[in-house]
Every structure is written in C-alpha cells, then in structure tokens.
Amino acid sequence: MRKAIVTLGIAIAGLTAAKANIETKKSAAAEAAYAAKANKKYHKSKKKSSDADAESDIDINTDQGFYKALLKQLGIRETPEKINFLQTWKEHENGQAKNNPLNSTVHIPGTKDSVYNVQGVRNYPNRKTGLDATVAMLRSGHFKEILSLLKKDDVTTDRLTHTKALKNWGTGVDELIQSAYDRIDFSNVNKMSFDVFKKAYTGYMNLKAAGKVPAKKDILTVVDFSKPSSQKRLWVIDLNNNKVVFNDLVAHGQGSGGSMATEFSDINDSHQSSLGFYVTKDTYVGKHGRSLRLDGMDQGFNTSALARAIVVHAAKYVNAARAAAGSIGRSWGCPAVPEQIAQPLINTIQGGTVLFVYAPLTNYLKGSTWLNKKLDEKKLAMNAPVQGSSVAYA
C-alpha cells in the first residue's frame, strides 16, 4: 500500500478569516506571511509527491474509507478510536455539502468546487478533491492540537472529541458571522465596520429564527448613525450573493441632531429617529411619493413606527451637493434617501426584509431583545443565506 501524498493546490486566502480570527488573531501583514509560508509548504509537498498518483486501494467513497485515507495521507497510524472520532466529528458537523464529510472550507484551484453556505463550507466535484481539501485544512496550522493527539496511538475518541481545537473548524457563532462579513464585496463602496455588521447580522438571524422574517428574505439593510449625515451610511446587502446593492446617503430626524444623530425616540411628534430592527412592509403613495412602511421590532425603541408613519421615502434634501457642503437635510424621523435611488431601493427591500438602525447608545445596546438573544449555532447554520441564489434588483 503506497503512501499517498496529496497535491495541495490551495490558496490559503480561500480559508475564511473566521478561523484566523479565532485562533491566531493575525494582522493583515501576518496573514500574508502565513499564506506565503503555507504555499511554500505546498510546493515542497508537491515536489515530493510527483509519483503519488497510483491508484489507491482505499475506497474513499465510503465514510470509513474517507477517514482511513485521510489518516494515511496525514501520515498517521489508523486505530479504531481515531476512526470513531472522525465519525463523531462528521456527526457533530451535520454537513450536507457534496463530497465533504468534515465541512472543509478550503478552495482547491483548478477544480469546480463551489460555496455551499455562508460559513464557506464547499461542495467538491468528487471525494478525492474533498479529501485533498480536508488534508489541506488540517495542515493549515489551525489544528495542531488535533494532529498532535491523532499521532498518539493510545489516544481515545473521548479525548479527541473534547479538544478545544475542534471548535475552530468554523461552526461557532463568531466564526459564522465573521465569515459572512468577509464574503461581502465592499471593494467599490464604503466599508461597513465589522462591529456594526455583527450587531445587524445577529438581530437579522434572531428575527429569522423567531419567524419574523420569511426564510428566503436574505436582504439586510443597515443604517449607521454613528457616522455624520455627509457620509454614505446606508447599506443594502444581498447576503446570498455577498454584494452591496446600495451604499448611499440617508437622513435622520430633525430632533435627533444636526450633522450627527445623537438623540433618539419612539414618541410621536418627537421628529427623532428610532434605533433598532425593523421589518419592511408594503408600499403606499403619500406626500413623498411611493414610500415603504416599516414595522418596528424592538420593544421600547421603535415599535411605534407604523403609528408614527416612519417610512423609507425619497427626499430632495438628501443629495450629494448638500453632503459635500457638510450635512444633508433632516426628516421628521424617517430614513429618507436620495430621489434617484428611492424606488429601486424600495423595490429591493420591500416585503419582509430586515432594516437595522444603529447608534452606539448603551441603553439600546443593552436593551434590545434581538441583539441580546443568544444565537443557537445549529439554527444559525440552518437559517444562513443560501449562497448564489438569484435576487432581483429593481
């Protein structure tokens, strides 16, 4: 039986930033050095394995065969305890991706793999590619504890199963949110801060888990009132396709402040903006033209939105010229947007999507039900947007 050495044609940049953030907390410069080191190891491994394409006598199309081949390619002696551990790992992951029993996120260049979900787990075209990707993941440097334990002949399934390193595979809540953020293409727009995105995504997933948002509504709108009105502080994100559909100006209420919104209220006639999570409703035609109703979800912060007629609407006073002069005009509490984007934006977010209005106010951050409800890892994975789904933008 020959020793198969896998051809690791990987780009470590394909690994989700979640795993690096959880275990290594590397800076961008350190990440570049890390990738270079890994690629160097790959080329060295590739050189040694030039004759390693003989047919294997292990059937990797079965889970047991996959585990046996995995241990063999890692140079680890097979024992029943280790095989049981890998089976337990698979059951814990509960993955449904093709040819990927252990939910690897590694992309193998030159193969037709694809992203399976928002965590970055991939579908592979065949079991051999899935095996190569799993080996690459385990050798990436994030699973030293697991590899060290697997090399011990007397290691038990229980000892392996309770290793802390197992959590770094990428299925924890923090990893999933980081992965979702890292996949969004902010290249041609203002980049939203991760802290704001994390809060928005947490509430969005909690609302989905509570049945407040249709399962297929994977559009998330974020308004960041920690920024001045002269900046483009509104984002509409298509989480299915990891793209920013709109990034533009948005007004706050007259009663909330000048160029910065600092005061917030849910009281009628306060002319202040209200913080929190909203679910978009239907449209109507009013004094600002076709507008979009918003239903406030945060008790004590924005649940009077419908009664107050807090809506998304177009406004002449929200424009680039006024922004360049220092600040745009203000509304009576509505998130008013530029006239040229109002209708396509409304068409994109209407009918049950989440809109989050943020400001760094302690009473809101501590009091919001949707921000502070603990996310369940399994529900988070189940409700995560399906990557690559088509979304129509008007």
C-alpha positions as CSV (number, residue, x, y, z in Angstrom):
1,M,0.0,0.0,0.0
2,R,1.7,3.2,-1.1
3,K,1.8,6.3,0.9
4,A,-0.3,8.9,-0.9
5,I,0.8,12.4,-0.6
6,V,-1.9,14.8,-1.6
7,T,-1.4,17.6,-4.2
8,L,-2.3,20.7,-2.3
9,G,-3.2,23.2,-4.9
10,I,-4.6,25.6,-2.4
11,A,-4.8,29.4,-2.0
12,I,-4.8,30.0,1.8
13,A,-6.7,33.2,1.0
14,G,-9.6,30.9,0.4
15,L,-9.7,30.0,4.1
16,T,-12.3,32.0,5.9
17,A,-10.9,34.9,8.0
18,A,-13.0,33.4,10.8
19,K,-10.6,30.7,11.6
20,A,-7.7,33.0,11.6
21,N,-9.5,35.4,13.9
22,I,-10.5,32.7,16.4
23,E,-7.1,31.1,16.9
24,T,-4.4,33.4,15.6
25,K,-5.9,37.0,15.6
26,K,-3.4,37.8,12.9
27,S,-2.9,41.2,11.3
28,A,-3.2,41.6,7.6
29,A,0.6,41.5,7.3
30,A,0.8,38.4,9.4
31,E,-1.9,36.7,7.2
32,A,0.2,37.4,4.1
33,A,3.3,35.9,5.7
34,Y,1.1,32.9,6.9
35,A,-0.2,32.4,3.3
36,A,3.3,32.6,1.9
37,K,4.6,30.0,4.4
38,A,1.7,27.6,3.6
39,N,2.2,28.0,-0.2
40,K,5.9,27.2,0.3
41,K,5.0,24.0,2.2
42,Y,2.6,23.1,-0.6
43,H,5.3,23.4,-3.3
44,K,7.6,21.4,-1.2
45,S,5.0,18.7,-0.7
46,K,4.1,18.8,-4.4
47,K,7.7,18.1,-5.4
48,K,7.9,15.1,-3.1
49,S,4.7,13.7,-4.5
50,S,5.3,13.7,-8.2
51,D,4.9,9.9,-8.4
52,A,2.0,9.8,-6.0
53,D,-0.8,9.3,-8.5
54,A,-1.0,5.5,-8.4
55,E,-4.5,4.1,-7.7
56,S,-5.3,3.7,-4.0
57,D,-6.7,0.5,-2.7
58,I,-8.9,2.5,-0.2
59,D,-12.5,3.2,-1.3
60,I,-12.9,6.9,-0.3
61,N,-16.5,7.0,-1.5
62,T,-17.5,5.5,1.8
63,D,-17.1,7.4,5.1
64,Q,-14.9,4.8,6.6
65,G,-12.7,4.7,3.5
66,F,-12.5,8.5,3.6
67,Y,-11.3,8.5,7.2
68,K,-8.7,5.8,6.5
69,A,-7.4,7.7,3.5
70,L,-7.3,10.9,5.5
71,L,-5.2,9.4,8.3
72,K,-2.9,7.7,5.7
73,Q,-2.3,11.0,3.8
74,L,-1.6,12.7,7.1
75,G,1.0,10.0,7.9
76,I,-1.0,8.9,11.0
77,R,-1.4,5.3,12.1
78,E,-5.0,4.2,11.9
79,T,-6.8,2.9,15.1
80,P,-10.5,2.2,15.7
81,E,-10.6,5.1,18.2
82,K,-9.4,7.6,15.6
83,I,-11.9,6.3,13.1
84,N,-14.6,6.6,15.6
85,F,-13.5,10.2,16.4
86,L,-13.7,11.2,12.7
87,Q,-17.2,9.7,12.5
88,T,-18.2,11.6,15.6
89,W,-16.7,14.8,14.1
90,K,-18.8,14.3,11.0
91,E,-22.0,13.8,13.0
92,H,-21.2,16.9,15.0
93,E,-20.8,18.9,11.8
94,N,-24.0,17.5,10.4
95,G,-22.9,18.7,7.0
96,Q,-24.8,18.3,3.8
97,A,-22.2,19.6,1.3
98,K,-21.2,17.3,-1.5
99,N,-18.1,15.1,-1.0
100,N,-17.2,17.0,2.1
101,P,-17.9,14.9,5.3
102,L,-16.0,17.2,7.7
103,N,-17.2,20.6,6.3
104,S,-13.9,21.8,4.8
105,T,-13.8,25.4,3.6
106,V,-10.6,25.1,1.5
107,H,-10.8,26.0,-2.2
108,I,-8.7,23.9,-4.5
109,P,-7.8,26.0,-7.5
110,G,-8.4,24.3,-10.8
111,T,-11.3,22.3,-9.6
112,K,-15.0,23.1,-10.0
113,D,-15.8,23.4,-6.3
114,S,-18.4,25.8,-5.1
115,V,-19.5,27.6,-1.9
116,Y,-22.2,25.6,-0.1
117,N,-23.3,28.1,2.6
118,V,-22.4,31.4,4.2
119,Q,-19.8,29.8,6.5
120,G,-17.7,29.0,3.5
121,V,-18.2,25.2,3.5
122,R,-17.7,24.0,0.0
123,N,-19.2,21.4,-2.4
124,Y,-16.5,19.4,-4.1
125,P,-16.8,17.7,-7.5
126,N,-15.6,14.3,-6.2
127,R,-14.4,12.6,-3.0
128,K,-10.7,12.9,-4.0
129,T,-11.0,16.7,-4.1
130,G,-12.8,16.7,-0.8
131,L,-10.1,14.5,0.7
132,D,-7.4,16.9,-0.6
133,A,-9.2,19.9,0.9
134,T,-9.7,18.2,4.2
135,V,-6.0,17.3,4.4
136,A,-5.1,20.9,3.5
137,M,-7.4,22.2,6.2
138,L,-5.9,20.0,8.9
139,R,-2.4,21.0,7.8
140,S,-3.2,24.7,7.7
141,G,-1.8,25.3,11.1
142,H,-5.1,25.8,13.0
143,F,-5.5,22.2,14.1
144,K,-2.1,21.4,15.6
145,E,-3.7,20.1,18.8
146,I,-5.9,17.6,16.9
147,L,-3.0,16.4,14.7
148,S,-0.8,16.0,17.8
149,L,-3.4,13.9,19.5
150,L,-4.1,11.8,16.4
151,K,-0.4,10.9,16.2
152,K,-0.7,9.2,19.6
153,D,-1.5,5.5,19.2
154,D,-3.3,5.3,22.6
155,V,-5.5,8.4,22.2
156,T,-9.2,7.8,22.8
157,T,-12.2,9.0,21.0
158,D,-13.4,10.9,24.1
159,R,-10.1,12.7,24.4
160,L,-10.2,13.8,20.8
161,T,-13.8,14.8,20.9
162,H,-13.3,17.2,23.8
163,T,-10.3,19.0,22.3
164,K,-10.8,22.8,22.2
165,A,-9.3,23.0,18.8
166,L,-12.3,21.2,17.3
167,K,-14.3,24.3,17.8
168,N,-12.0,26.1,15.4
169,W,-13.4,24.2,12.4
170,G,-15.7,27.1,11.8
171,T,-19.1,26.3,13.0
172,G,-19.2,28.6,16.1
173,V,-21.4,31.7,16.1
174,D,-18.5,34.2,15.9
175,E,-16.9,32.3,13.0
176,L,-20.1,32.2,11.1
177,I,-20.7,36.0,11.4
178,Q,-17.1,36.8,10.6
179,S,-17.3,34.5,7.6
180,A,-20.5,36.2,6.4
181,Y,-18.8,39.7,6.7
182,D,-15.6,38.6,5.0
183,R,-17.5,37.4,1.9
184,I,-19.2,40.7,1.3
185,D,-17.6,42.7,-1.6
186,F,-17.1,46.2,-0.2
187,S,-14.5,47.0,-2.9
188,N,-16.4,49.8,-4.6
189,V,-18.3,51.2,-1.7
190,N,-17.6,52.5,1.9
191,K,-16.8,49.5,4.1
192,M,-19.2,48.9,7.0
193,S,-17.4,48.3,10.3
194,F,-17.4,44.7,11.4
195,D,-18.9,45.7,14.8
196,V,-21.9,47.2,13.2
197,F,-22.3,44.3,10.8
198,K,-22.1,41.8,13.7
199,K,-24.9,43.5,15.5
200,A,-27.0,43.8,12.4
201,Y,-26.4,40.1,11.4
202,T,-27.1,38.9,15.0
203,G,-30.5,40.6,15.0
204,Y,-31.3,39.5,11.4
205,M,-30.6,35.9,12.3
206,N,-32.6,36.1,15.5
207,L,-35.5,37.6,13.7
208,K,-35.4,34.8,11.1
209,A,-35.2,32.1,13.8
210,A,-38.2,33.7,15.5
211,G,-40.2,33.5,12.3
212,K,-40.4,37.3,12.0
213,V,-38.8,37.3,8.5
214,P,-39.5,35.0,5.6
215,A,-36.8,32.3,5.2
216,K,-35.9,33.4,1.7
217,K,-35.6,37.1,2.5
218,D,-31.8,37.4,2.6
219,I,-31.5,41.2,2.1
220,L,-30.2,43.2,5.0
221,T,-30.3,47.0,5.2
222,V,-28.1,48.8,7.7
223,V,-28.1,52.5,8.7
224,D,-25.1,53.5,10.8
225,F,-25.9,56.7,12.7
226,S,-22.5,56.7,14.4
227,K,-21.4,58.5,11.2
228,P,-22.3,62.0,10.1
229,S,-25.0,62.7,7.6
230,S,-22.5,63.8,5.0
231,Q,-21.2,60.2,4.7
232,K,-22.8,57.3,2.8
233,R,-24.1,55.5,5.9
234,L,-26.7,53.2,4.5
235,W,-26.0,49.8,3.1
236,V,-28.4,47.3,1.4
237,I,-26.6,43.9,1.3
238,D,-27.6,40.9,-0.7
239,L,-26.4,38.1,1.7
240,N,-27.0,35.4,-0.9
241,N,-24.5,36.8,-3.4
242,N,-22.3,38.7,-0.9
243,K,-22.7,42.1,-2.6
244,V,-23.6,45.6,-1.6
245,V,-26.6,46.6,-3.7
246,F,-26.8,50.2,-2.4
247,N,-24.5,52.3,-0.3
248,D,-25.7,55.9,-0.1
249,L,-26.8,58.8,2.0
250,V,-29.7,58.6,4.5
251,A,-31.3,61.3,6.6
252,H,-32.0,61.2,10.3
253,G,-34.8,63.1,12.2
254,Q,-34.7,66.8,12.9
255,G,-35.0,66.2,16.6
256,S,-32.0,63.8,16.6
257,G,-29.3,66.3,16.0
258,G,-27.5,68.4,13.4
259,S,-25.0,66.6,11.2
260,M,-24.8,63.8,13.8
261,A,-27.7,61.9,15.2
262,T,-27.3,61.8,19.0
263,E,-30.9,61.7,20.3
264,F,-33.5,59.0,19.6
265,S,-37.1,58.5,20.5
266,D,-40.1,56.4,19.7
267,I,-42.6,59.1,20.7
268,N,-44.9,60.6,18.1
269,D,-44.1,64.2,17.0
270,S,-40.6,64.0,18.5
271,H,-39.2,64.2,15.0
272,Q,-36.5,61.9,16.2
273,S,-35.1,58.8,14.6
274,S,-35.7,55.4,16.3
275,L,-33.0,52.8,16.8
276,G,-33.4,49.1,16.3
277,F,-34.6,46.4,14.0
278,Y,-37.4,46.9,11.5
279,V,-39.1,44.5,9.1
280,T,-40.2,46.1,5.9
281,K,-43.9,46.1,5.0
282,D,-45.9,47.2,1.9
283,T,-45.7,50.5,0.0
284,Y,-48.2,53.4,-0.4
285,V,-48.2,56.7,-2.3
286,G,-48.0,59.7,0.0
287,K,-46.7,63.3,0.0
288,H,-43.2,62.0,-0.7
289,G,-44.4,59.7,-3.5
290,R,-44.2,56.0,-3.3
291,S,-42.9,55.1,0.2
292,L,-42.2,51.9,2.2
293,R,-43.8,51.2,5.6
294,L,-41.6,49.9,8.4
295,D,-42.7,47.7,11.4
296,G,-40.5,48.2,14.5
297,M,-39.4,45.0,16.2
298,D,-37.5,46.4,19.2
299,Q,-40.0,46.9,22.1
300,G,-39.4,50.2,23.8
301,F,-37.3,51.6,21.0
302,N,-39.2,51.6,17.7
303,T,-42.5,49.7,18.0
304,S,-44.5,52.9,17.3
305,A,-43.0,53.1,13.8
306,L,-46.2,52.3,12.0
307,A,-48.3,54.7,14.1
308,R,-45.7,57.4,13.7
309,A,-45.6,56.8,9.9
310,I,-41.8,56.1,10.0
311,V,-41.2,55.1,6.4
312,V,-38.5,54.9,3.7
313,H,-39.1,57.7,1.2
314,A,-37.4,59.9,-1.3
315,A,-36.3,63.4,-0.3
316,K,-34.8,66.3,-2.3
317,Y,-32.8,67.4,0.7
318,V,-30.8,64.1,0.7
319,N,-28.2,64.7,-2.1
320,A,-24.5,64.8,-2.8
321,A,-24.3,68.6,-3.1
322,R,-25.6,69.1,0.4
323,A,-23.4,66.3,1.7
324,A,-20.3,68.0,0.2
325,A,-21.3,71.2,2.0
326,G,-21.2,69.4,5.3
327,S,-24.6,67.9,6.0
328,I,-27.8,66.8,4.3
329,G,-31.3,67.8,5.2
330,R,-33.2,66.1,8.0
331,S,-36.6,64.3,8.1
332,W,-39.3,64.0,10.7
333,G,-37.8,60.7,11.9
334,C,-37.8,58.7,8.6
335,P,-34.7,57.2,7.0
336,A,-35.1,59.4,3.9
337,V,-32.9,58.6,0.9
338,P,-31.9,60.3,-2.4
339,E,-34.6,60.6,-5.0
340,Q,-32.6,58.8,-7.7
341,I,-32.3,55.6,-5.7
342,A,-35.5,55.6,-3.7
343,Q,-37.7,53.5,-6.0
344,P,-35.1,50.8,-6.9
345,L,-34.1,50.6,-3.2
346,I,-37.7,50.3,-2.1
347,N,-38.3,47.6,-4.7
348,T,-35.3,45.6,-3.4
349,I,-36.1,45.7,0.3
350,Q,-39.9,45.7,0.5
351,G,-42.0,42.8,1.7
352,G,-40.3,41.4,4.8
353,T,-36.6,42.2,4.8
354,V,-34.7,43.4,7.8
355,L,-33.6,47.0,8.3
356,F,-31.3,47.9,11.3
357,V,-30.8,51.4,12.5
358,Y,-27.7,51.6,14.7
359,A,-26.1,54.2,17.0
360,P,-23.7,53.4,19.9
361,L,-26.2,54.1,22.7
362,T,-25.7,51.9,25.8
363,N,-29.4,51.8,26.7
364,Y,-30.3,50.4,23.3
365,L,-27.3,48.0,23.1
366,K,-28.2,46.5,26.5
367,G,-32.0,46.7,26.0
368,S,-32.6,45.2,22.5
369,T,-34.1,41.8,22.6
370,W,-32.8,40.9,19.1
371,L,-29.3,42.0,19.9
372,N,-29.0,40.2,23.2
373,K,-30.8,36.9,22.4
374,K,-28.1,34.2,22.2
375,L,-27.8,32.7,18.8
376,D,-28.1,29.0,18.5
377,E,-25.3,27.6,16.3
378,K,-27.4,24.9,14.7
379,K,-30.3,27.3,13.9
380,L,-27.8,29.9,12.7
381,A,-26.3,27.4,10.2
382,M,-29.8,26.2,9.2
383,N,-31.1,29.8,8.6
384,A,-28.0,31.1,6.9
385,P,-28.5,32.5,3.4
386,V,-28.0,30.1,0.6
387,Q,-25.0,31.2,-1.4
388,G,-25.6,32.0,-5.1
389,S,-29.4,32.4,-5.0
390,S,-30.8,34.8,-7.5
391,V,-32.2,38.1,-6.3
392,A,-33.9,40.6,-8.5
393,Y,-33.0,44.2,-8.1
394,A,-35.3,46.8,-9.5
